[in-house]
Amino acid sequence: MILRKYGTTVHSVVPHFDSRALNEIAFKKDERVNMPWPEFTEKYQSVARHELVARAEGDVQQEVEEKVLNELRHQLEAIEVRLQTGQVMFIESEAGKDYPKMREKQQTLVVGMENRLHFERTVDPPLRVAVYQVRQS
C-alpha cells in the first residue's frame, strides 16, 4: 500500500502517471486509508528510504516520456512487492518543496541529409519514497 500526506492527513494513493498531463508524476487518493498525521507518526516508523530516478532517450518525445514514467512505475512496484506484513510505502516528496518533475534536453542531430530531433528525459529531483512499518509496542 502506498500512502501520501495531504495537509495534516495521510491518505492511501495509487500512481497516476500520465505523460500528457501538466504534472506527469502524480498520485490519486483511493480512500482505502485516511488518518491524521499524528496518528500515522505514532503508529509507524521509517525503516528504509529510496530515491527513485528514471531516464530515457529517443527520437519521439511522447515515447520517451512514457518510458521514463514506466521505469518510475516499475521501481515503485518493485518496492511495493517487497513490503512485508505491517509495512507501507510512504511518498516523502512534497508538492512545492521537492516534488519530482520531468526535465527534458532536446538536440538536433543530422542524420544523412535530414535534421532529426533527439529527446532525453530525466526525473529531477528524485521521487523520495520511504518504507514504514508498524511500531512494536
N, C-alpha and C positions, 0 to 999 in steps of 0.2 A: 504494500500500500504506500502511496506517495502522499505526503502532507505538505502544506504550504501555509505560511502565516499571511493573513489579510487583516491589517489593523491590529486589533487585540484578540483576534480569534484564529484558531488553526482549523483548516478545512482539508478534507481529502480531495485530491485532484487527479486528473488524468492529463497526459501530454496532449497538446493541441498545436502541433507544429504544422504551419501552412506557409509555403513559400510565396503564396500570392497575397498574404496579409502584410499589413504595415509592420506589425510586431510578429515576426515569423516564429519566435520561440515563446510559446505561451502555454498556460495550463488552465483547464476548465474545472470548476468545482463539480464534484459528483454527489455531494451530500451524504456520503456514507459515514463520514466522521465530521463532527463540528464541536470544538471545545475551546474554552477560554485559554489564552496563552499561559496564565499562571498555573492552570491545571495541567497543561502539557508539560511545562518545565518541572512540575512536581512529580509527574508520573514517569517521564522518560529522561534518559541521559544519553549523551552522544558517545558513540564507540568508534566511529570511523568517519573520515571526511574524504571527499573526492572532488577534483576539479575536472570537469568534462570539457574537452575541446574537440573540434572537428574541422576538417579541411578537405576541400575538393577543388578540382580544376577541370576545365574543358572548354569546348567551343560553343556550347549552348547554355546561356545564362540560367534558364529555368531548370535544366537538368543538373547543373552544378549546385544550385540552391537545394534541390531535392536530395542530392547525395549528402550534403552537409547535414541536413535535418534527419535523414535516415540514419546516418552514422551516430548522431547525438542520441536519437531514439534507441538505437541498439545498445549504446553504452548504458543508458538508463535501465533498459530491460535486463542487461547483464547484472547490474547491481541488484535489481529487484528480485531476480530469481535466486540469488544467493542469500536473501534475507531469511533469518531463522525465526522460529516462533517467538512472538513478543517483540520483533523488530519492525521498524518502519523506516521509510526513506523520507527525508525532510529537505525541501528546496530552501537553501540558505540565501541564495541570491535575492537581493531586494530591488524592487522597482524604484527607479530614481536614484539609486545608490551605486550598485554594481551589477545590474542586470545584464545578461549577455545579449549581444547584438551581432548581426551578420555584418561582416566587413568585406568589401569587395575591392579587388585590384583588377583592372582591365587594361589589356595592352593590345596593340595592333601588330599582328605578325604578317609577314609577306610569305605567302605560300604559292610558289610558281609565279604567276603574273597577277595574283589577287591579294588584296588585303583581307585578313581574317581577324576577327576579334577573338581574344582568348581571355577567359574569366577565371579568377581564383577567388574562392570564398573561404573565410575562416570565421570562427566564433570567438569574439573578444569583447569583454573579459570572459573567462571560462564560466560555465554553469556550475555553481558551487552546490554540492549535494552532500548531506550527512546521513549516516545510519544511526538511528536512535534505538535503544532497547528499553524495555520496562525496567525501572529501578528495582533492585532487590531490597526487600524490607529488612 
